[in-house]
Amino acid sequence: MRKAAALAVLAGLLLAGCTEKDPGQAVQASSSSDAPAASGGGQPPPSIPPRPKNLPLNSVDPCKLFAKAQLDQIKVNRQRNLVETSEAFKGAPYCAMDGQDGKGFFSYNVSLITTEGIAPWLSGKRNVDAKLVSVGGFPAADYKLLGTTTFNCNTSVDVADGQQLMVEFQPDTRNAYTQDQMCQRSEQAAGFALQTLQTLK
């Protein structure tokens, strides 16, 4: 499965990222003890602003985080519930979603991670290009594998202490999307999932 393979690649490299309707916004860094220090002599990571509320992911079905109208808007035509098997987030539930927009085919993977928050993505210690953004008023991280521009974009939203709502957008059609467009789509889907999640709490 593409999700398991992608996360396996990320996990192996990591352990040794703007919506169409609700664009993600870059967030001004401020001092906080919540974000870990960057490794080496580089700049310290941006501190993560407080979230407006806690939205725990325990017992949530990831495929139920999208209303039919939202699925239509992001052009998704298939969903299925799966469980992550890679070591990084083993056992995490995720919803694999396939879609088509014109001649472009793509997939979304929506994972509910309850073993860590978004700070590690922004720490400078993982093999990713990452930036701090805001999705629906919640702090989030956009990230991709370091040095890539055509593979995917991930948006992880800080929803509760030690938890993140992770949305990956991955094109199946070569050269159909720029990196910015991929991040726009992952942020849009994350925003929709966040809207639904708030109605469940």
C-alpha positions in Angstrom: 0.0 0.0 0.0 1.3 3.4 -1.0 0.7 4.9 2.5 2.6 2.2 4.3 5.4 2.4 1.8 5.6 6.2 1.9 5.7 6.3 5.7 8.2 3.4 5.8 10.5 5.5 3.6 9.9 8.6 5.7 10.4 6.6 9.0 13.7 5.2 7.8 15.0 8.5 6.8 13.4 10.6 9.6 14.5 8.5 12.5 18.5 8.1 11.6 5.1 21.1 3.4 -1.8 26.3 1.7 -5.7 25.6 1.1 -7.8 26.5 -1.9 -10.5 27.9 0.2 -8.7 28.3 3.6 -5.1 29.0 2.9 -2.6 28.1 5.5 -0.8 31.0 7.0 2.8 31.2 8.0 3.0 31.7 11.8 5.4 34.2 13.6 7.8 32.4 15.9 7.9 33.2 19.6 9.6 31.8 22.6 8.2 28.6 24.1 9.5 25.6 25.9 7.2 23.2 24.0 9.4 23.1 20.8 12.6 21.0 21.0 15.9 22.7 20.3 17.4 22.3 16.8 20.4 20.0 16.4 23.8 21.3 15.5 24.5 25.0 15.3 21.5 26.0 13.2 18.6 28.3 14.0 16.3 27.2 16.8 12.9 25.7 15.6 9.9 28.0 15.5 7.8 27.7 18.7 4.4 26.3 18.3 1.5 28.7 19.2 -1.2 27.4 21.5 -4.1 25.6 19.9 -7.6 27.2 20.3 -9.0 24.0 21.9 -8.1 20.3 22.4 -9.5 17.8 20.0 -8.3 14.3 21.0 -8.2 11.7 18.3 -8.8 8.7 20.4 -11.7 6.5 19.1 -12.2 8.7 16.0 -12.8 7.0 12.6 -10.6 8.9 10.1 -12.9 8.1 7.2 -15.8 9.8 9.0 -13.9 13.1 9.1 -15.2 14.2 5.7 -18.8 15.0 4.7 -20.0 14.1 1.2 -19.9 17.7 0.1 -16.3 18.0 1.3 -15.3 14.8 -0.5 -16.9 16.2 -3.7 -15.0 19.4 -3.3 -11.6 17.7 -3.0 -12.6 15.3 -5.8 -12.3 12.1 -3.8 -14.3 9.1 -5.1 -13.1 6.2 -2.9 -12.3 5.8 0.8 -11.1 2.8 2.9 -10.0 2.4 6.5 -6.5 0.9 7.1 -4.0 0.6 9.9 -0.4 1.8 9.7 2.2 -1.0 9.7 5.4 1.0 9.5 7.5 1.3 12.7 7.2 5.1 12.9 3.4 5.1 13.6 2.6 1.4 13.9 -1.1 0.8 14.7 -2.3 4.3 13.8 -5.6 4.3 12.0 -5.7 6.1 8.7 -8.2 6.6 5.8 -6.8 6.1 2.3 -8.7 8.2 -0.2 -8.4 8.2 -4.0 -9.5 11.0 -6.3 -9.3 12.5 -9.8 -9.4 16.2 -10.9 -9.4 16.5 -14.7 -6.5 14.4 -15.9 -4.8 14.3 -12.6 -5.1 11.3 -10.3 -4.0 11.5 -6.7 -4.5 10.1 -3.2 -5.0 11.4 0.3 -4.0 9.6 3.4 -5.5 10.9 6.7 -3.8 9.5 9.8 -4.6 9.9 13.4 -1.4 10.0 15.3 -1.7 9.7 19.1 2.0 9.0 19.9 3.5 12.4 19.2 2.6 16.0 18.3 3.9 18.2 15.4 7.0 19.5 17.2 9.4 16.8 15.8 8.6 17.8 12.2 9.8 21.4 13.1 12.8 20.4 15.3 15.4 20.4 12.5 16.3 16.8 13.5 14.3 15.0 10.8 15.2 14.7 7.1 12.4 17.0 6.0 11.8 20.5 4.7 9.2 21.8 7.1 7.5 25.0 8.0 5.0 26.2 10.6 1.6 27.2 9.2 -1.9 27.6 10.5 -4.9 25.5 9.5 -8.4 26.5 10.7 -6.7 28.5 13.5 -4.7 25.5 14.7 -0.9 25.4 14.5 0.3 22.9 11.8 3.4 21.8 10.0 3.8 21.4 6.3 6.6 19.1 5.4 8.1 17.0 2.6 11.1 14.7 2.3 14.3 16.9 2.2 15.3 17.8 -1.4 12.1 16.6 -3.1 9.6 18.7 -5.0 7.3 16.2 -6.8 6.7 13.4 -4.4 4.1 14.6 -1.9 3.1 17.2 0.8 2.1 16.4 4.3 0.2 18.7 6.7 0.1 17.7 10.3 -2.3 19.7 12.6 -1.6 20.1 16.4 -5.0 18.9 17.8 -4.1 17.8 21.4 -1.1 17.2 23.6 1.1 14.5 21.9 -1.4 14.1 19.0 -1.5 15.2 15.4 -4.0 15.0 12.5 -1.7 14.1 9.6 -2.9 14.5 6.0 -0.7 13.5 3.0 -1.5 14.5 -0.6 0.4 12.4 -3.2 -0.1 12.7 -6.9 -0.4 9.6 -9.0 -0.1 11.5 -12.3 3.4 12.7 -13.0 4.1 16.4 -13.1 0.4 17.2 -12.5 1.0 19.3 -9.4 3.6 21.7 -8.2 4.9 21.4 -4.6 2.8 24.5 -3.6 -0.3 22.9 -5.2 0.3 19.7 -3.3 0.5 21.6 0.0 -2.6 23.6 -0.9 -4.5 20.3 -1.3 -3.1 18.7 1.9 -4.0 21.8 3.9 -7.5 22.0 2.4 -8.2 18.4 3.3 -6.7 18.9 6.8 -9.0 21.9 7.2 -12.1 20.0 6.2 -11.2 17.1 8.6 -10.6 19.6 11.4 -14.0 21.1 10.8 -15.7 17.8 11.1 -13.5 16.8 14.1 -14.8 19.8 16.0 -18.4 18.7 15.5 -17.6 15.3 17.1 -16.1 16.8 20.3 
